[in-house]
Amino acid sequence: MPEQMTIDGELLRARREHAGMTRAVLGGLVGRSEDWVKKIERGDRTVRSLAMVVRLAQVLGCRDVSELTRAAVSVPITDGGKVTHPGVTALRAAMHAPLFAAAGTPEDVGVLAGRVAQAWDIWHQARDQRTAIASVLPGLINTAHATVRAAEGPEKRRASVILSETYALAQQYAAHIVEPELYWVIVDRARMAAEQADDPLALASAAWIVGNGLRVAGHTEEALRMVADAADTLRPSLEGGSNRLRGTFGSLCLHAAVTAAQDGRDGDAWRWHTEADRTATKLGAAYAHPWTMFSTGNVLVHAVTIGADLHTPGIALQQLTDADPAAIPSVERRSRLFLDAAKAEHVRREKASALQYLRLAYETSPEAVRYVPSGRALAADLARTATGALSYTARQLADDIGVAA
């Protein structure tokens, strides 16, 4: 992370005291010790993780990271106003369905697997993926639970794998739009279903799911350990293993790469990304994991994400020149590519380019921007700071995204 982006100890102490927090309280809120906070404030230690800088800013009520760093570069940490989706009510009802009353009808495991695979296709191909999947997801959850209960022997384990994949889809839908308690119920049930299946590949996939939850919550070290252990478990089976196994391994590598980047560990981030790239190359350009969309195109998307998360916009945009959006099989992932490019240009204070990429992200998938906090925050900041002719364009885009106010 650039030197000017590191925490200024005096600013941190002033913000902490203004908030009425002791060092012990602040440390506890970010998962560190009282002594750690003391060393940061005295300048005896440097915070090298952008994720931790952002976490401290959030806990202390800052609107921008620069309030703790004296940096000229603006990095907004507000989420532009968290929004929910109309389908959340039905999802919540499915999650809280009675244990002893049948909420769904059992189905042939093969048929259920096909329905879940089709739902994942809808998620990746629809421009408004949350709206498209909201009508089928609650029913899938109820049917999958009923099928697991009714199945026996090997079929019960197979049904449990399908249930875990259903909850993986629910996690993707629920990210950023539900209360943390419901989100973690979804994550935990995905893990329990995988454990019930007693299948190494299902457990590795569950590690990807749980790792997502840990990373969103700011527990980057635990998330990295989770997915790294899962990748290490699968690595000996890569030679001669199925494409599904290799795709899952590659997905874990990309997960580890992004997690390391968010923790400011550039060496680890690019090492994991290199391993994912090798795996994708061996699988071939035609392969895509059915629900993580691990593929050669997705590897390029994550290269841009890593550059943006490491706060190295030049590297992020350099990676973008090698990316062919048309080669990315997921509309949602394609939108993320443009969103990360917009973030990188915003860090460089190239507002015109940031607006252009943000508009591309929104046009590719409106909901992949509207329901993502970083997308809403970027739109709000551009609308607030753009001047001249760009001001009208920025306000119009913010209005489309839903953060005009």
Helices and strands as residue ranges (DSSP letters): G 3-5, H 9-18, H 23-29, H 34-42, H 50-59, H 66-69, H 88-95, H 109-125, H 129-134, H 137-150, H 154-174, H 180-197, H 200-216, H 220-234, G 235-237, H 243-262, H 266-283, H 296-309, H 313-320, G 325-327, H 331-347, H 351-364, H 366-370, H 373-385, H 389-401
